[in-house]
Amino acid sequence: MSQFALKLIAMLAMVLDHSADVFLDSGLLRTGMDASACRTLSILLHTVGRIAFPVFAWFCAEGCRKSRDPDRRLGRLLLFAVLSELPFQLALLGKVSPGCHNVMFTLLLASAGIRAGQILEERGLSLARGLPGAAAAALGWVLRTDYNAWGVVLVLGLYGLREPRHRLVWAALWAAVFQLLWHGYSHGTLLWLHPGGRAPLLYCLGCLAGAALLAGYNGERGKGPR
């Protein structure tokens, strides 16, 4: 499967995920639906939506590894992060808030941390190359970007691991820890072990599906718009 095909699948999954946020979780379509059916449909769409981030993170790491002009790439990420921010906040939050930022900022922070580490390595400071990545993760947490520090850490790991099979294992481990232990733990209990807490488990399966799709990546860009 080509890079273009995988990105197209990820984009469609992201649209479904955000549609659940905008139309179901916000209550816009609840008047015409039973509450239980609405929640079930929302969980289903969010589950499919969880395919997206592992795919985007994978190719963000690939871009950091292969880009011929990494500084220009950072500029593009910054541009799209800024352009996406207002629509993101108005659509998903219904207001402008300083406390939450779109996923492009997460990818930007991870890419900037990797680029700074590359510069340190080029200048003979290999021992310090991990510090910018740690700072990027901390900023993701403080700024509350989408997927926050967890998203930055996923990209950093995908960049640092050279073997594709190791990267796939990393993505799968990340999915399990992030969804089952981070989102699936509350007040001393694992929510997904109880009848009403199936969502974290399904979201984990969605992330794992994204990793499974990446196992079919053939290393080719594929035909289609960038």
C-alpha positions as MATLAB code, in Angstrom:
seq = 'MSQFALKLIAMLAMVLDHSADVFLDSGLLRTGMDASACRTLSILLHTVGRIAFPVFAWFCAEGCRKSRDPDRRLGRLLLFAVLSELPFQLALLGKVSPGCHNVMFTLLLASAGIRAGQILEERGLSLARGLPGAAAAALGWVLRTDYNAWGVVLVLGLYGLREPRHRLVWAALWAAVFQLLWHGYSHGTLLWLHPGGRAPLLYCLGCLAGAALLAGYNGERGKGPR';
ca = [
       0.000    0.000    0.000;
       1.430    3.397   -0.983;
       1.944    6.447    1.193;
      -0.815    8.286   -0.667;
      -3.333    5.465   -0.100;
      -2.512    5.282    3.609;
      -2.797    9.053    4.031;
      -6.127    9.054    2.198;
      -7.467    6.362    4.554;
      -6.180    8.365    7.538;
      -7.833   11.556    6.286;
     -11.183    9.828    5.809;
     -10.900    8.305    9.290;
     -10.138   11.741   10.727;
     -13.197   13.243    9.010;
     -15.414   10.574   10.587;
     -13.827   11.169   13.997;
     -14.358   14.920   13.822;
     -17.879   14.451   12.481;
     -18.705   12.560   15.661;
     -17.319   15.468   17.701;
     -19.215   18.125   15.774;
     -22.565   16.440   15.129;
     -23.007   13.776   17.810;
     -20.988   14.701   20.893;
     -22.074   18.336   20.637;
     -25.747   17.348   20.487;
     -26.568   18.742   17.042;
     -28.105   15.454   15.859;
     -29.328   14.146   19.190;
     -32.838   15.517   18.691;
     -33.447   12.971   15.959;
     -31.727   10.023   17.618;
     -32.111    7.908   20.711;
     -29.415    8.808   23.264;
     -28.069    5.271   23.413;
     -27.939    4.961   19.627;
     -26.238    8.345   19.419;
     -23.516    7.280   21.866;
     -23.011    3.931   20.105;
     -22.607    5.652   16.739;
     -20.238    8.221   18.261;
     -18.030    5.483   19.753;
     -17.999    3.664   16.413;
     -16.920    6.771   14.499;
     -14.270    7.637   17.089;
     -12.978    4.056   16.880;
     -12.526    4.372   13.119;
     -11.017    7.807   13.675;
      -8.269    6.345   15.868;
      -6.744    4.844   12.728;
      -5.586    8.296   11.666;
      -2.989    9.429   14.178;
      -0.601    6.435   14.019;
      -0.541    6.834   10.226;
       0.115   10.591   10.377;
       2.745   10.092   13.078;
       4.486    7.426   10.988;
       4.782    9.683    7.947;
       5.736   12.666   10.089;
       8.711   10.612   11.295;
       9.417    9.535    7.701;
       9.411   13.185    6.642;
      11.895   14.076    9.384;
      14.125   11.226    8.224;
      13.992   11.831    4.465;
      13.207   15.523    3.896;
      15.728   17.337    1.682;
      14.785   20.684    3.229;
      13.777   20.069    6.862;
      13.590   23.758    7.738;
      11.152   24.447    4.911;
       9.148   21.435    6.048;
       8.894   22.915    9.537;
       7.672   26.161    7.996;
       4.895   24.336    6.153;
       3.834   22.531    9.318;
       3.714   25.830   11.192;
       1.667   27.458    8.423;
      -0.929   24.685    8.339;
      -1.053   24.487   12.137;
      -1.884   28.194   12.322;
      -4.419   28.031    9.473;
      -6.140   25.011   11.073;
      -6.375   26.429   14.577;
      -9.447   28.645   14.363;
     -11.601   26.115   12.439;
     -10.437   23.386   14.844;
     -11.396   25.301   17.955;
     -14.716   26.592   16.633;
     -15.763   23.176   15.283;
     -14.669   20.984   18.181;
     -14.831   23.373   21.144;
     -17.431   25.881   19.964;
     -15.185   28.724   21.146;
     -11.633   30.073   20.978;
      -9.571   28.689   23.835;
      -5.876   29.102   24.724;
      -5.859   25.669   26.316;
      -6.205   23.293   23.365;
      -4.503   23.188   19.968;
      -4.887   21.105   16.827;
      -2.846   18.031   15.969;
      -0.675   19.921   13.473;
       0.963   21.610   16.458;
       1.704   18.155   17.893;
       3.412   17.102   14.660;
       5.206   20.457   14.504;
       6.588   20.094   18.036;
       7.780   16.553   17.346;
       9.407   17.594   14.067;
      11.063   20.627   15.662;
      12.431   18.459   18.486;
      13.849   15.990   15.972;
      15.348   18.770   13.842;
      16.998   20.404   16.853;
      18.416   17.019   17.829;
      19.813   16.585   14.306;
      21.536   19.972   14.530;
      23.086   19.085   17.893;
      24.337   15.796   16.456;
      25.841   17.561   13.434;
      27.751   19.821   15.831;
      29.186   16.907   17.750;
      26.757   17.097   20.694;
      25.263   13.630   20.268;
      24.771   13.137   23.996;
      22.383   16.112   24.093;
      20.354   15.232   20.997;
      17.480   13.798   23.058;
      16.934   16.986   25.050;
      14.986   18.880   22.335;
      12.626   15.918   21.975;
      11.972   15.891   25.714;
      11.324   19.643   25.593;
       8.923   19.175   22.654;
       6.962   16.535   24.591;
       6.810   18.832   27.618;
       5.493   21.674   25.444;
       2.865   19.368   23.960;
       1.705   18.616   27.489;
       1.703   22.253   28.660;
       0.015   23.598   25.515;
      -2.474   20.693   25.497;
      -2.064   20.011   21.809;
      -4.170   17.204   20.368;
      -2.647   13.941   21.729;
      -0.364   16.231   23.810;
       2.971   14.725   24.962;
       1.785   11.246   24.018;
       1.552   12.221   20.351;
       5.007   13.801   20.369;
       6.496   10.691   22.001;
       4.937    8.435   19.347;
       6.586   10.431   16.541;
       9.924   10.534   18.367;
       9.889    6.764   18.809;
       8.953    6.159   15.176;
      11.841    8.384   14.133;
      14.398    6.831   16.465;
      13.651    3.205   15.533;
      15.214    2.282   12.203;
      13.688   -1.135   11.514;
      10.082   -0.987   10.201;
       9.048   -3.968   12.320;
      10.369   -2.239   15.438;
       8.387    0.873   14.552;
       5.230   -1.222   14.142;
       5.760   -2.780   17.571;
       6.298    0.693   19.030;
       3.054    1.964   17.473;
       1.142   -1.031   18.857;
       2.617   -0.612   22.351;
       1.848    3.099   22.261;
      -1.765    2.380   21.297;
      -2.210   -0.053   24.162;
      -0.635    2.176   26.816;
      -2.253    5.414   25.620;
      -5.769    4.085   25.188;
      -5.977    1.369   27.837;
      -3.852    2.797   30.647;
      -4.011    6.550   30.077;
      -7.556    7.071   28.795;
      -8.871    3.798   30.166;
      -7.889    4.386   33.802;
      -9.935    6.544   36.149;
     -10.320    6.727   39.914;
      -8.375    3.561   40.579;
     -10.145    1.359   38.041;
      -9.632    0.213   34.462;
     -12.793    1.375   32.725;
     -12.593   -1.143   29.902;
     -12.890   -4.059   32.328;
     -16.446   -2.982   33.164;
     -19.570   -3.419   30.984;
     -20.107    0.314   30.421;
     -16.489    1.153   29.665;
     -15.978   -0.434   26.274;
     -14.920    2.803   24.528;
     -11.190    2.790   25.520;
     -10.882   -0.824   24.398;
     -12.484   -0.056   21.036;
     -10.330    3.045   20.611;
      -7.265    0.902   21.270;
      -8.409   -1.498   18.550;
      -8.786    1.488   16.200;
      -5.200    2.587   16.874;
      -4.000   -0.985   16.376;
      -5.839   -1.066   13.057;
      -3.811    1.969   12.013;
      -0.607    0.121   12.912;
      -1.823   -2.944   11.008;
      -2.418   -0.838    7.892;
       1.140    0.490    8.154;
       2.415   -3.093    8.023;
       1.257   -3.082    4.397;
       3.227    0.057    3.480;
       5.339   -0.666    0.383;
       7.702    2.304    0.732;
       6.335    4.074   -2.366;
       4.773    7.530   -2.471;
       1.978    6.542   -4.831;
       0.060    8.645   -7.313;
      -2.126   11.496   -6.110;
      -2.001   15.097   -4.867;
       0.495   15.837   -2.094;
];
